[in-house]
Amino acid sequence: MLAWALFEHRGYWRVWAKMVVGLRVLALVTPSASFRAGARRRVGPKPFRALFTAVAGPVGRPATPGAFWHGLRSVAIDATCLHVANSWQVLGRYARRTGQRIVFGYPLLRLTVLVECGTRAIIGVVFGPEADGETTHARRLLDAISRGTLVYGKLKVRILGA
């Protein structure tokens, strides 16, 4: 499941083939589509959270182009909205869009990231309902910002002192 998440732009069969290329002597059974869906539910979010925690963070050095400005690490906060499944489990947390007379479309999840400029390394991420604005998410990312950081965002530019 972790390999499939890491190589999301590759088809499941291609990822599987790469994972088992050296294991042909074992005569492995190729997993079915229903197995993959069930495996994702069985594995749950914990391994993905652990993987993110292990690899997230700034990686730029002072000589990395765009990563620093006058000795301050440059980071940016930005957000986007993603469509999520239109199921009763999801609708309990993520609302569908509403017009004057109708409810329409898929529920939306707001994803906000803190990213290092120059390297595009992800330092922190939060997500929640679309109704949670970028300001709310930016506050939740404050703990991921260290001293000596210049933060760019739509809202304001802030320098956290050295």
RAFENBEL-V732605 format. One record per backbone hydrogen bond with DSSP energy under -0.5 kcal/mol. CO is the residue of the C=O (numbers start at 1). NH is the residue of the N-H. Records with the same first field share a line. If there is no record, write none. Layout:
CO: NH ; NH
This chain:
1: 5
2: 6
3: 7
5: 8
7: 10
11: 15
12: 16
13: 17
14: 18
15: 19
16: 20
17: 21
18: 21
20: 23
21: 24
23: 26
24: 27
32: 36
33: 37
34: 38
35: 39
36: 40
37: 41
38: 42
39: 43
40: 44
45: 49
46: 50
47: 51
48: 52
49: 53
50: 54
51: 55
52: 56
61: 64
64: 67 ; 68
67: 74
69: 72
72: 69
73: 75 ; 150
74: 117
75: 152
76: 115
78: 113
80: 111
82: 109
85: 87
87: 91
88: 92
90: 93 ; 94
93: 95
95: 108
97: 104
102: 99
104: 97
107: 84
108: 130
109: 82 ; 111
110: 128
111: 80
112: 126
113: 78 ; 115
114: 123 ; 124
115: 76
116: 119 ; 120
121: 116 ; 123
122: 57
124: 114
126: 112
128: 110
129: 132
131: 133
133: 137
134: 138
135: 139
136: 140
137: 141
138: 141
139: 142
141: 144
142: 145
144: 146
148: 73
149: 151 ; 160
150: 75 ; 152
151: 158
152: 77
156: 158
158: 151 ; 160
159: 161
160: 148 ; 149
161: 148
